[in-house]
Amino acid sequence: MRELVCKLWMESYIAHPFWPETNTVINIQKQSGMNRAQSDAGRDKALKGHLQNLGLTMDNYDRLIALSKRQWYRTDNTNPKSSIVIPRHHLAGALVQTVNTTPASVKGKYKVDSFRASVRLSDFVTEKIEKDSVFGRFVKLEKSNQRSWQENESILEFEAIGTIEIADGEKAEGIERLFAWCLSEVGVGAARKMGYGRGHVLSLRPATEAETKAEAAT
């Protein structure tokens, strides 16, 4: 297994996470029938009744709402003052899409079905702690022509550093080319079709023994 340290420069990034708490809140609201109620009082009554059946309080529900609205993945997802990260699943997903859509001259020996097994990524840590701007736009609803207004926090012009473990030494030679194409043409995170999640590779080098031990300890 060959380990590399990779530093990226990113023009922009939007995370738009979908947390387990988000799914829980959606299910509570659907199952309570609160959205079918005709008044605020009716919605409140339906919600409180369903929460009681679940053994939850309004304080529990409010906490779920707050957790579901978190805009970023962080080094400590319970600490809103910890560093924002680009999570490994965002990077892996973008790279798999790159392998699936780019010519052989770019993807080399990488294959869609085996990429996540042969290339293991860490989260890429940034120095950002809070948003730089907010990106707002109308989004078409899935089963309707109606649009809803959606806003996402974004961070701009930053460096992100992480590690890459590659099982096949030959494939390691093409990973920088793959990352470069991914960041310039595909993008990472949300709103990629709107130009977000673009950047380039600043450096890619073998990890030192100390870095390898530190990564193994996390």
PyMOL CGO cylinders between C-alpha atoms (Angstrom):
from pymol import cmd
from pymol.cgo import CYLINDER

trace = [
    CYLINDER, 0.00, 0.00, 0.00, 1.50, 3.34, -1.07, 0.3, 1, 1, 1, 1, 1, 1,
    CYLINDER, 1.50, 3.34, -1.07, 0.49, 6.44, 0.89, 0.3, 1, 1, 1, 1, 1, 1,
    CYLINDER, 0.49, 6.44, 0.89, 0.61, 9.93, -0.58, 0.3, 1, 1, 1, 1, 1, 1,
    CYLINDER, 0.61, 9.93, -0.58, -0.04, 13.35, 0.92, 0.3, 1, 1, 1, 1, 1, 1,
    CYLINDER, -0.04, 13.35, 0.92, -2.12, 15.54, -1.38, 0.3, 1, 1, 1, 1, 1, 1,
    CYLINDER, -2.12, 15.54, -1.38, -2.72, 19.28, -1.11, 0.3, 1, 1, 1, 1, 1, 1,
    CYLINDER, -2.72, 19.28, -1.11, -5.50, 20.88, -3.15, 0.3, 1, 1, 1, 1, 1, 1,
    CYLINDER, -5.50, 20.88, -3.15, -6.38, 24.46, -3.93, 0.3, 1, 1, 1, 1, 1, 1,
    CYLINDER, -6.38, 24.46, -3.93, -10.11, 24.93, -4.24, 0.3, 1, 1, 1, 1, 1, 1,
    CYLINDER, -10.11, 24.93, -4.24, -11.87, 27.88, -5.83, 0.3, 1, 1, 1, 1, 1, 1,
    CYLINDER, -11.87, 27.88, -5.83, -15.16, 27.01, -4.08, 0.3, 1, 1, 1, 1, 1, 1,
    CYLINDER, -15.16, 27.01, -4.08, -17.01, 24.23, -2.30, 0.3, 1, 1, 1, 1, 1, 1,
    CYLINDER, -17.01, 24.23, -2.30, -20.56, 23.51, -1.11, 0.3, 1, 1, 1, 1, 1, 1,
    CYLINDER, -20.56, 23.51, -1.11, -21.15, 20.45, 1.08, 0.3, 1, 1, 1, 1, 1, 1,
    CYLINDER, -21.15, 20.45, 1.08, -24.99, 20.29, 1.39, 0.3, 1, 1, 1, 1, 1, 1,
    CYLINDER, -24.99, 20.29, 1.39, -24.87, 17.28, 3.77, 0.3, 1, 1, 1, 1, 1, 1,
    CYLINDER, -24.87, 17.28, 3.77, -27.72, 14.85, 4.27, 0.3, 1, 1, 1, 1, 1, 1,
    CYLINDER, -27.72, 14.85, 4.27, -27.46, 13.81, 7.91, 0.3, 1, 1, 1, 1, 1, 1,
    CYLINDER, -27.46, 13.81, 7.91, -29.18, 10.86, 9.64, 0.3, 1, 1, 1, 1, 1, 1,
    CYLINDER, -29.18, 10.86, 9.64, -31.04, 13.50, 11.64, 0.3, 1, 1, 1, 1, 1, 1,
    CYLINDER, -31.04, 13.50, 11.64, -32.35, 14.97, 8.38, 0.3, 1, 1, 1, 1, 1, 1,
    CYLINDER, -32.35, 14.97, 8.38, -33.91, 11.64, 7.49, 0.3, 1, 1, 1, 1, 1, 1,
    CYLINDER, -33.91, 11.64, 7.49, -35.37, 11.32, 10.99, 0.3, 1, 1, 1, 1, 1, 1,
    CYLINDER, -35.37, 11.32, 10.99, -36.98, 14.78, 10.81, 0.3, 1, 1, 1, 1, 1, 1,
    CYLINDER, -36.98, 14.78, 10.81, -38.47, 14.04, 7.37, 0.3, 1, 1, 1, 1, 1, 1,
    CYLINDER, -38.47, 14.04, 7.37, -39.98, 10.78, 8.65, 0.3, 1, 1, 1, 1, 1, 1,
    CYLINDER, -39.98, 10.78, 8.65, -41.40, 12.42, 11.78, 0.3, 1, 1, 1, 1, 1, 1,
    CYLINDER, -41.40, 12.42, 11.78, -43.07, 15.15, 9.73, 0.3, 1, 1, 1, 1, 1, 1,
    CYLINDER, -43.07, 15.15, 9.73, -44.49, 12.68, 7.20, 0.3, 1, 1, 1, 1, 1, 1,
    CYLINDER, -44.49, 12.68, 7.20, -45.75, 10.16, 9.76, 0.3, 1, 1, 1, 1, 1, 1,
    CYLINDER, -45.75, 10.16, 9.76, -47.26, 12.82, 12.05, 0.3, 1, 1, 1, 1, 1, 1,
    CYLINDER, -47.26, 12.82, 12.05, -49.43, 14.20, 9.23, 0.3, 1, 1, 1, 1, 1, 1,
    CYLINDER, -49.43, 14.20, 9.23, -48.55, 17.73, 10.35, 0.3, 1, 1, 1, 1, 1, 1,
    CYLINDER, -48.55, 17.73, 10.35, -48.14, 18.96, 6.78, 0.3, 1, 1, 1, 1, 1, 1,
    CYLINDER, -48.14, 18.96, 6.78, -51.73, 18.01, 5.98, 0.3, 1, 1, 1, 1, 1, 1,
    CYLINDER, -51.73, 18.01, 5.98, -53.13, 20.13, 8.81, 0.3, 1, 1, 1, 1, 1, 1,
    CYLINDER, -53.13, 20.13, 8.81, -54.94, 23.33, 7.83, 0.3, 1, 1, 1, 1, 1, 1,
    CYLINDER, -54.94, 23.33, 7.83, -53.70, 25.53, 10.67, 0.3, 1, 1, 1, 1, 1, 1,
    CYLINDER, -53.70, 25.53, 10.67, -50.64, 26.14, 12.82, 0.3, 1, 1, 1, 1, 1, 1,
    CYLINDER, -50.64, 26.14, 12.82, -52.53, 24.82, 15.82, 0.3, 1, 1, 1, 1, 1, 1,
    CYLINDER, -52.53, 24.82, 15.82, -53.42, 21.65, 13.92, 0.3, 1, 1, 1, 1, 1, 1,
    CYLINDER, -53.42, 21.65, 13.92, -49.83, 21.11, 12.81, 0.3, 1, 1, 1, 1, 1, 1,
    CYLINDER, -49.83, 21.11, 12.81, -48.57, 21.63, 16.34, 0.3, 1, 1, 1, 1, 1, 1,
    CYLINDER, -48.57, 21.63, 16.34, -51.11, 19.18, 17.75, 0.3, 1, 1, 1, 1, 1, 1,
    CYLINDER, -51.11, 19.18, 17.75, -50.30, 16.50, 15.15, 0.3, 1, 1, 1, 1, 1, 1,
    CYLINDER, -50.30, 16.50, 15.15, -46.56, 16.86, 15.72, 0.3, 1, 1, 1, 1, 1, 1,
    CYLINDER, -46.56, 16.86, 15.72, -46.75, 16.76, 19.52, 0.3, 1, 1, 1, 1, 1, 1,
    CYLINDER, -46.75, 16.76, 19.52, -49.04, 13.74, 19.42, 0.3, 1, 1, 1, 1, 1, 1,
    CYLINDER, -49.04, 13.74, 19.42, -46.68, 11.81, 17.17, 0.3, 1, 1, 1, 1, 1, 1,
    CYLINDER, -46.68, 11.81, 17.17, -43.64, 12.78, 19.25, 0.3, 1, 1, 1, 1, 1, 1,
    CYLINDER, -43.64, 12.78, 19.25, -45.40, 11.53, 22.36, 0.3, 1, 1, 1, 1, 1, 1,
    CYLINDER, -45.40, 11.53, 22.36, -46.02, 8.19, 20.64, 0.3, 1, 1, 1, 1, 1, 1,
    CYLINDER, -46.02, 8.19, 20.64, -42.31, 8.02, 19.82, 0.3, 1, 1, 1, 1, 1, 1,
    CYLINDER, -42.31, 8.02, 19.82, -41.29, 8.89, 23.35, 0.3, 1, 1, 1, 1, 1, 1,
    CYLINDER, -41.29, 8.89, 23.35, -39.76, 12.19, 22.24, 0.3, 1, 1, 1, 1, 1, 1,
    CYLINDER, -39.76, 12.19, 22.24, -40.20, 15.72, 23.55, 0.3, 1, 1, 1, 1, 1, 1,
    CYLINDER, -40.20, 15.72, 23.55, -40.29, 19.00, 21.64, 0.3, 1, 1, 1, 1, 1, 1,
    CYLINDER, -40.29, 19.00, 21.64, -36.77, 19.68, 22.97, 0.3, 1, 1, 1, 1, 1, 1,
    CYLINDER, -36.77, 19.68, 22.97, -35.65, 16.40, 21.37, 0.3, 1, 1, 1, 1, 1, 1,
    CYLINDER, -35.65, 16.40, 21.37, -37.32, 17.43, 18.11, 0.3, 1, 1, 1, 1, 1, 1,
    CYLINDER, -37.32, 17.43, 18.11, -35.78, 20.92, 18.16, 0.3, 1, 1, 1, 1, 1, 1,
    CYLINDER, -35.78, 20.92, 18.16, -32.36, 19.36, 18.65, 0.3, 1, 1, 1, 1, 1, 1,
    CYLINDER, -32.36, 19.36, 18.65, -32.94, 17.05, 15.67, 0.3, 1, 1, 1, 1, 1, 1,
    CYLINDER, -32.94, 17.05, 15.67, -33.94, 20.09, 13.58, 0.3, 1, 1, 1, 1, 1, 1,
    CYLINDER, -33.94, 20.09, 13.58, -30.75, 21.93, 14.57, 0.3, 1, 1, 1, 1, 1, 1,
    CYLINDER, -30.75, 21.93, 14.57, -28.54, 18.92, 13.76, 0.3, 1, 1, 1, 1, 1, 1,
    CYLINDER, -28.54, 18.92, 13.76, -30.28, 18.36, 10.43, 0.3, 1, 1, 1, 1, 1, 1,
    CYLINDER, -30.28, 18.36, 10.43, -29.48, 21.93, 9.35, 0.3, 1, 1, 1, 1, 1, 1,
    CYLINDER, -29.48, 21.93, 9.35, -25.70, 21.66, 9.78, 0.3, 1, 1, 1, 1, 1, 1,
    CYLINDER, -25.70, 21.66, 9.78, -24.10, 22.92, 6.56, 0.3, 1, 1, 1, 1, 1, 1,
    CYLINDER, -24.10, 22.92, 6.56, -20.65, 21.35, 6.86, 0.3, 1, 1, 1, 1, 1, 1,
    CYLINDER, -20.65, 21.35, 6.86, -18.71, 18.21, 7.58, 0.3, 1, 1, 1, 1, 1, 1,
    CYLINDER, -18.71, 18.21, 7.58, -16.01, 18.99, 10.15, 0.3, 1, 1, 1, 1, 1, 1,
    CYLINDER, -16.01, 18.99, 10.15, -13.06, 17.40, 11.89, 0.3, 1, 1, 1, 1, 1, 1,
    CYLINDER, -13.06, 17.40, 11.89, -15.49, 17.17, 14.83, 0.3, 1, 1, 1, 1, 1, 1,
    CYLINDER, -15.49, 17.17, 14.83, -19.08, 17.17, 13.62, 0.3, 1, 1, 1, 1, 1, 1,
    CYLINDER, -19.08, 17.17, 13.62, -20.28, 18.03, 17.14, 0.3, 1, 1, 1, 1, 1, 1,
    CYLINDER, -20.28, 18.03, 17.14, -18.13, 21.18, 17.29, 0.3, 1, 1, 1, 1, 1, 1,
    CYLINDER, -18.13, 21.18, 17.29, -19.20, 24.05, 14.99, 0.3, 1, 1, 1, 1, 1, 1,
    CYLINDER, -19.20, 24.05, 14.99, -15.83, 25.75, 15.57, 0.3, 1, 1, 1, 1, 1, 1,
    CYLINDER, -15.83, 25.75, 15.57, -13.74, 22.84, 14.28, 0.3, 1, 1, 1, 1, 1, 1,
    CYLINDER, -13.74, 22.84, 14.28, -12.23, 22.87, 10.79, 0.3, 1, 1, 1, 1, 1, 1,
    CYLINDER, -12.23, 22.87, 10.79, -14.43, 22.24, 7.76, 0.3, 1, 1, 1, 1, 1, 1,
    CYLINDER, -14.43, 22.24, 7.76, -13.43, 19.17, 5.74, 0.3, 1, 1, 1, 1, 1, 1,
    CYLINDER, -13.43, 19.17, 5.74, -14.18, 17.87, 2.27, 0.3, 1, 1, 1, 1, 1, 1,
    CYLINDER, -14.18, 17.87, 2.27, -15.32, 14.37, 3.27, 0.3, 1, 1, 1, 1, 1, 1,
    CYLINDER, -15.32, 14.37, 3.27, -13.80, 11.32, 1.67, 0.3, 1, 1, 1, 1, 1, 1,
    CYLINDER, -13.80, 11.32, 1.67, -17.13, 10.18, 0.22, 0.3, 1, 1, 1, 1, 1, 1,
    CYLINDER, -17.13, 10.18, 0.22, -17.49, 13.44, -1.73, 0.3, 1, 1, 1, 1, 1, 1,
    CYLINDER, -17.49, 13.44, -1.73, -13.99, 13.07, -3.17, 0.3, 1, 1, 1, 1, 1, 1,
    CYLINDER, -13.99, 13.07, -3.17, -14.38, 9.36, -3.90, 0.3, 1, 1, 1, 1, 1, 1,
    CYLINDER, -14.38, 9.36, -3.90, -17.74, 9.93, -5.59, 0.3, 1, 1, 1, 1, 1, 1,
    CYLINDER, -17.74, 9.93, -5.59, -16.33, 12.68, -7.78, 0.3, 1, 1, 1, 1, 1, 1,
    CYLINDER, -16.33, 12.68, -7.78, -13.32, 10.56, -8.74, 0.3, 1, 1, 1, 1, 1, 1,
    CYLINDER, -13.32, 10.56, -8.74, -15.50, 7.54, -9.57, 0.3, 1, 1, 1, 1, 1, 1,
    CYLINDER, -15.50, 7.54, -9.57, -17.61, 9.78, -11.81, 0.3, 1, 1, 1, 1, 1, 1,
    CYLINDER, -17.61, 9.78, -11.81, -14.39, 10.97, -13.43, 0.3, 1, 1, 1, 1, 1, 1,
    CYLINDER, -14.39, 10.97, -13.43, -13.26, 7.38, -14.07, 0.3, 1, 1, 1, 1, 1, 1,
    CYLINDER, -13.26, 7.38, -14.07, -16.69, 6.62, -15.54, 0.3, 1, 1, 1, 1, 1, 1,
    CYLINDER, -16.69, 6.62, -15.54, -16.79, 9.57, -17.93, 0.3, 1, 1, 1, 1, 1, 1,
    CYLINDER, -16.79, 9.57, -17.93, -13.23, 10.34, -19.01, 0.3, 1, 1, 1, 1, 1, 1,
    CYLINDER, -13.23, 10.34, -19.01, -11.10, 8.80, -21.80, 0.3, 1, 1, 1, 1, 1, 1,
    CYLINDER, -11.10, 8.80, -21.80, -8.59, 6.06, -21.10, 0.3, 1, 1, 1, 1, 1, 1,
    CYLINDER, -8.59, 6.06, -21.10, -5.74, 8.55, -21.43, 0.3, 1, 1, 1, 1, 1, 1,
    CYLINDER, -5.74, 8.55, -21.43, -6.99, 10.25, -18.25, 0.3, 1, 1, 1, 1, 1, 1,
    CYLINDER, -6.99, 10.25, -18.25, -8.33, 7.38, -16.13, 0.3, 1, 1, 1, 1, 1, 1,
    CYLINDER, -8.33, 7.38, -16.13, -5.50, 4.97, -16.99, 0.3, 1, 1, 1, 1, 1, 1,
    CYLINDER, -5.50, 4.97, -16.99, -5.96, 1.58, -15.29, 0.3, 1, 1, 1, 1, 1, 1,
    CYLINDER, -5.96, 1.58, -15.29, -8.63, 2.72, -12.85, 0.3, 1, 1, 1, 1, 1, 1,
    CYLINDER, -8.63, 2.72, -12.85, -12.05, 1.04, -13.06, 0.3, 1, 1, 1, 1, 1, 1,
    CYLINDER, -12.05, 1.04, -13.06, -15.39, 2.25, -11.69, 0.3, 1, 1, 1, 1, 1, 1,
    CYLINDER, -15.39, 2.25, -11.69, -16.26, -0.92, -9.77, 0.3, 1, 1, 1, 1, 1, 1,
    CYLINDER, -16.26, -0.92, -9.77, -12.88, -1.30, -8.06, 0.3, 1, 1, 1, 1, 1, 1,
    CYLINDER, -12.88, -1.30, -8.06, -11.83, 2.33, -7.54, 0.3, 1, 1, 1, 1, 1, 1,
    CYLINDER, -11.83, 2.33, -7.54, -12.92, 2.63, -3.91, 0.3, 1, 1, 1, 1, 1, 1,
    CYLINDER, -12.92, 2.63, -3.91, -11.13, -0.63, -3.06, 0.3, 1, 1, 1, 1, 1, 1,
    CYLINDER, -11.13, -0.63, -3.06, -7.84, 0.28, -4.74, 0.3, 1, 1, 1, 1, 1, 1,
    CYLINDER, -7.84, 0.28, -4.74, -7.77, 3.96, -3.71, 0.3, 1, 1, 1, 1, 1, 1,
    CYLINDER, -7.77, 3.96, -3.71, -8.53, 4.94, -0.13, 0.3, 1, 1, 1, 1, 1, 1,
    CYLINDER, -8.53, 4.94, -0.13, -8.92, 8.60, 0.73, 0.3, 1, 1, 1, 1, 1, 1,
    CYLINDER, -8.92, 8.60, 0.73, -8.95, 10.48, 3.99, 0.3, 1, 1, 1, 1, 1, 1,
    CYLINDER, -8.95, 10.48, 3.99, -11.11, 13.52, 4.61, 0.3, 1, 1, 1, 1, 1, 1,
    CYLINDER, -11.11, 13.52, 4.61, -9.35, 16.61, 3.23, 0.3, 1, 1, 1, 1, 1, 1,
    CYLINDER, -9.35, 16.61, 3.23, -8.99, 19.21, 5.98, 0.3, 1, 1, 1, 1, 1, 1,
    CYLINDER, -8.99, 19.21, 5.98, -9.28, 22.94, 5.33, 0.3, 1, 1, 1, 1, 1, 1,
    CYLINDER, -9.28, 22.94, 5.33, -8.47, 25.96, 7.50, 0.3, 1, 1, 1, 1, 1, 1,
    CYLINDER, -8.47, 25.96, 7.50, -12.02, 27.24, 7.07, 0.3, 1, 1, 1, 1, 1, 1,
    CYLINDER, -12.02, 27.24, 7.07, -14.30, 27.34, 10.10, 0.3, 1, 1, 1, 1, 1, 1,
    CYLINDER, -14.30, 27.34, 10.10, -17.30, 29.21, 8.72, 0.3, 1, 1, 1, 1, 1, 1,
    CYLINDER, -17.30, 29.21, 8.72, -18.89, 30.17, 5.43, 0.3, 1, 1, 1, 1, 1, 1,
    CYLINDER, -18.89, 30.17, 5.43, -17.56, 32.81, 3.06, 0.3, 1, 1, 1, 1, 1, 1,
    CYLINDER, -17.56, 32.81, 3.06, -20.82, 33.32, 1.17, 0.3, 1, 1, 1, 1, 1, 1,
    CYLINDER, -20.82, 33.32, 1.17, -24.28, 31.93, 0.50, 0.3, 1, 1, 1, 1, 1, 1,
    CYLINDER, -24.28, 31.93, 0.50, -25.36, 30.53, -2.86, 0.3, 1, 1, 1, 1, 1, 1,
    CYLINDER, -25.36, 30.53, -2.86, -29.08, 30.86, -3.51, 0.3, 1, 1, 1, 1, 1, 1,
    CYLINDER, -29.08, 30.86, -3.51, -31.09, 29.61, -6.48, 0.3, 1, 1, 1, 1, 1, 1,
    CYLINDER, -31.09, 29.61, -6.48, -34.49, 28.24, -7.51, 0.3, 1, 1, 1, 1, 1, 1,
    CYLINDER, -34.49, 28.24, -7.51, -34.59, 24.43, -7.64, 0.3, 1, 1, 1, 1, 1, 1,
    CYLINDER, -34.59, 24.43, -7.64, -37.17, 22.48, -9.63, 0.3, 1, 1, 1, 1, 1, 1,
    CYLINDER, -37.17, 22.48, -9.63, -39.20, 20.06, -7.51, 0.3, 1, 1, 1, 1, 1, 1,
    CYLINDER, -39.20, 20.06, -7.51, -38.88, 16.42, -8.58, 0.3, 1, 1, 1, 1, 1, 1,
    CYLINDER, -38.88, 16.42, -8.58, -42.53, 15.78, -9.49, 0.3, 1, 1, 1, 1, 1, 1,
    CYLINDER, -42.53, 15.78, -9.49, -43.63, 19.30, -10.33, 0.3, 1, 1, 1, 1, 1, 1,
    CYLINDER, -43.63, 19.30, -10.33, -42.76, 22.29, -12.47, 0.3, 1, 1, 1, 1, 1, 1,
    CYLINDER, -42.76, 22.29, -12.47, -42.84, 24.40, -9.33, 0.3, 1, 1, 1, 1, 1, 1,
    CYLINDER, -42.84, 24.40, -9.33, -39.55, 25.88, -8.08, 0.3, 1, 1, 1, 1, 1, 1,
    CYLINDER, -39.55, 25.88, -8.08, -38.42, 26.25, -4.49, 0.3, 1, 1, 1, 1, 1, 1,
    CYLINDER, -38.42, 26.25, -4.49, -35.78, 28.67, -3.24, 0.3, 1, 1, 1, 1, 1, 1,
    CYLINDER, -35.78, 28.67, -3.24, -32.71, 26.89, -1.84, 0.3, 1, 1, 1, 1, 1, 1,
    CYLINDER, -32.71, 26.89, -1.84, -29.68, 28.38, -0.14, 0.3, 1, 1, 1, 1, 1, 1,
    CYLINDER, -29.68, 28.38, -0.14, -26.35, 26.76, 0.70, 0.3, 1, 1, 1, 1, 1, 1,
    CYLINDER, -26.35, 26.76, 0.70, -23.33, 28.11, 2.51, 0.3, 1, 1, 1, 1, 1, 1,
    CYLINDER, -23.33, 28.11, 2.51, -20.10, 28.04, 0.51, 0.3, 1, 1, 1, 1, 1, 1,
    CYLINDER, -20.10, 28.04, 0.51, -16.41, 28.47, 1.21, 0.3, 1, 1, 1, 1, 1, 1,
    CYLINDER, -16.41, 28.47, 1.21, -14.09, 30.15, -1.29, 0.3, 1, 1, 1, 1, 1, 1,
    CYLINDER, -14.09, 30.15, -1.29, -10.39, 30.10, -2.24, 0.3, 1, 1, 1, 1, 1, 1,
    CYLINDER, -10.39, 30.10, -2.24, -8.79, 27.71, 0.23, 0.3, 1, 1, 1, 1, 1, 1,
    CYLINDER, -8.79, 27.71, 0.23, -6.34, 24.84, 0.55, 0.3, 1, 1, 1, 1, 1, 1,
    CYLINDER, -6.34, 24.84, 0.55, -7.30, 21.32, 1.65, 0.3, 1, 1, 1, 1, 1, 1,
    CYLINDER, -7.30, 21.32, 1.65, -4.91, 18.56, 2.62, 0.3, 1, 1, 1, 1, 1, 1,
    CYLINDER, -4.91, 18.56, 2.62, -5.43, 14.82, 2.98, 0.3, 1, 1, 1, 1, 1, 1,
    CYLINDER, -5.43, 14.82, 2.98, -3.95, 11.42, 2.27, 0.3, 1, 1, 1, 1, 1, 1,
    CYLINDER, -3.95, 11.42, 2.27, -4.37, 8.87, -0.51, 0.3, 1, 1, 1, 1, 1, 1,
    CYLINDER, -4.37, 8.87, -0.51, -3.58, 5.18, -0.09, 0.3, 1, 1, 1, 1, 1, 1,
    CYLINDER, -3.58, 5.18, -0.09, -3.12, 3.24, -3.33, 0.3, 1, 1, 1, 1, 1, 1,
    CYLINDER, -3.12, 3.24, -3.33, -2.78, -0.54, -3.48, 0.3, 1, 1, 1, 1, 1, 1,
    CYLINDER, -2.78, -0.54, -3.48, -1.21, -0.71, -6.94, 0.3, 1, 1, 1, 1, 1, 1,
    CYLINDER, -1.21, -0.71, -6.94, 2.06, 1.16, -7.43, 0.3, 1, 1, 1, 1, 1, 1,
    CYLINDER, 2.06, 1.16, -7.43, 1.49, 1.53, -11.16, 0.3, 1, 1, 1, 1, 1, 1,
    CYLINDER, 1.49, 1.53, -11.16, -1.87, 3.20, -10.58, 0.3, 1, 1, 1, 1, 1, 1,
    CYLINDER, -1.87, 3.20, -10.58, -0.24, 5.69, -8.21, 0.3, 1, 1, 1, 1, 1, 1,
    CYLINDER, -0.24, 5.69, -8.21, 1.47, 7.30, -11.17, 0.3, 1, 1, 1, 1, 1, 1,
    CYLINDER, 1.47, 7.30, -11.17, -1.88, 8.35, -12.66, 0.3, 1, 1, 1, 1, 1, 1,
    CYLINDER, -1.88, 8.35, -12.66, -3.67, 9.61, -9.57, 0.3, 1, 1, 1, 1, 1, 1,
    CYLINDER, -3.67, 9.61, -9.57, -2.52, 13.24, -9.94, 0.3, 1, 1, 1, 1, 1, 1,
    CYLINDER, -2.52, 13.24, -9.94, -3.78, 13.33, -13.52, 0.3, 1, 1, 1, 1, 1, 1,
    CYLINDER, -3.78, 13.33, -13.52, -7.11, 11.87, -12.40, 0.3, 1, 1, 1, 1, 1, 1,
    CYLINDER, -7.11, 11.87, -12.40, -7.44, 14.38, -9.54, 0.3, 1, 1, 1, 1, 1, 1,
    CYLINDER, -7.44, 14.38, -9.54, -6.57, 17.27, -11.86, 0.3, 1, 1, 1, 1, 1, 1,
    CYLINDER, -6.57, 17.27, -11.86, -9.28, 16.28, -14.36, 0.3, 1, 1, 1, 1, 1, 1,
    CYLINDER, -9.28, 16.28, -14.36, -11.78, 15.69, -11.59, 0.3, 1, 1, 1, 1, 1, 1,
    CYLINDER, -11.78, 15.69, -11.59, -11.24, 19.12, -10.05, 0.3, 1, 1, 1, 1, 1, 1,
    CYLINDER, -11.24, 19.12, -10.05, -11.26, 21.03, -13.33, 0.3, 1, 1, 1, 1, 1, 1,
    CYLINDER, -11.26, 21.03, -13.33, -13.99, 19.20, -15.26, 0.3, 1, 1, 1, 1, 1, 1,
    CYLINDER, -13.99, 19.20, -15.26, -16.22, 17.29, -12.80, 0.3, 1, 1, 1, 1, 1, 1,
    CYLINDER, -16.22, 17.29, -12.80, -16.07, 19.11, -9.48, 0.3, 1, 1, 1, 1, 1, 1,
    CYLINDER, -16.07, 19.11, -9.48, -16.55, 18.03, -5.88, 0.3, 1, 1, 1, 1, 1, 1,
    CYLINDER, -16.55, 18.03, -5.88, -19.56, 18.46, -3.58, 0.3, 1, 1, 1, 1, 1, 1,
    CYLINDER, -19.56, 18.46, -3.58, -22.89, 20.10, -4.36, 0.3, 1, 1, 1, 1, 1, 1,
    CYLINDER, -22.89, 20.10, -4.36, -23.85, 22.55, -7.15, 0.3, 1, 1, 1, 1, 1, 1,
    CYLINDER, -23.85, 22.55, -7.15, -21.12, 21.20, -9.44, 0.3, 1, 1, 1, 1, 1, 1,
    CYLINDER, -21.12, 21.20, -9.44, -23.18, 21.95, -12.55, 0.3, 1, 1, 1, 1, 1, 1,
    CYLINDER, -23.18, 21.95, -12.55, -23.26, 25.56, -11.34, 0.3, 1, 1, 1, 1, 1, 1,
    CYLINDER, -23.26, 25.56, -11.34, -19.45, 25.69, -11.32, 0.3, 1, 1, 1, 1, 1, 1,
    CYLINDER, -19.45, 25.69, -11.32, -18.80, 24.95, -7.66, 0.3, 1, 1, 1, 1, 1, 1,
    CYLINDER, -18.80, 24.95, -7.66, -16.26, 22.44, -6.34, 0.3, 1, 1, 1, 1, 1, 1,
    CYLINDER, -16.26, 22.44, -6.34, -13.49, 23.33, -8.80, 0.3, 1, 1, 1, 1, 1, 1,
    CYLINDER, -13.49, 23.33, -8.80, -9.78, 23.60, -8.11, 0.3, 1, 1, 1, 1, 1, 1,
    CYLINDER, -9.78, 23.60, -8.11, -6.40, 22.02, -8.84, 0.3, 1, 1, 1, 1, 1, 1,
    CYLINDER, -6.40, 22.02, -8.84, -3.66, 19.91, -7.25, 0.3, 1, 1, 1, 1, 1, 1,
    CYLINDER, -3.66, 19.91, -7.25, -1.00, 21.98, -5.47, 0.3, 1, 1, 1, 1, 1, 1,
    CYLINDER, -1.00, 21.98, -5.47, 1.26, 19.10, -4.48, 0.3, 1, 1, 1, 1, 1, 1,
    CYLINDER, 1.26, 19.10, -4.48, 1.36, 15.33, -4.26, 0.3, 1, 1, 1, 1, 1, 1,
    CYLINDER, 1.36, 15.33, -4.26, 4.20, 13.57, -2.42, 0.3, 1, 1, 1, 1, 1, 1,
    CYLINDER, 4.20, 13.57, -2.42, 4.94, 10.34, -0.55, 0.3, 1, 1, 1, 1, 1, 1,
    CYLINDER, 4.94, 10.34, -0.55, 3.90, 10.43, 3.10, 0.3, 1, 1, 1, 1, 1, 1,
    CYLINDER, 3.90, 10.43, 3.10, 6.65, 10.47, 5.71, 0.3, 1, 1, 1, 1, 1, 1,
    CYLINDER, 6.65, 10.47, 5.71, 6.84, 7.69, 8.29, 0.3, 1, 1, 1, 1, 1, 1,
    CYLINDER, 6.84, 7.69, 8.29, 5.49, 10.07, 10.95, 0.3, 1, 1, 1, 1, 1, 1,
    CYLINDER, 5.49, 10.07, 10.95, 2.53, 11.03, 8.76, 0.3, 1, 1, 1, 1, 1, 1,
    CYLINDER, 2.53, 11.03, 8.76, 1.76, 7.38, 8.05, 0.3, 1, 1, 1, 1, 1, 1,
    CYLINDER, 1.76, 7.38, 8.05, 1.75, 6.57, 11.76, 0.3, 1, 1, 1, 1, 1, 1,
    CYLINDER, 1.75, 6.57, 11.76, -0.44, 9.59, 12.54, 0.3, 1, 1, 1, 1, 1, 1,
    CYLINDER, -0.44, 9.59, 12.54, -2.98, 8.56, 9.89, 0.3, 1, 1, 1, 1, 1, 1,
    CYLINDER, -2.98, 8.56, 9.89, -3.05, 4.99, 11.22, 0.3, 1, 1, 1, 1, 1, 1,
    CYLINDER, -3.05, 4.99, 11.22, -3.79, 6.30, 14.71, 0.3, 1, 1, 1, 1, 1, 1,
    CYLINDER, -3.79, 6.30, 14.71, -6.91, 8.25, 13.64, 0.3, 1, 1, 1, 1, 1, 1,
]
cmd.load_cgo(trace, "trace")
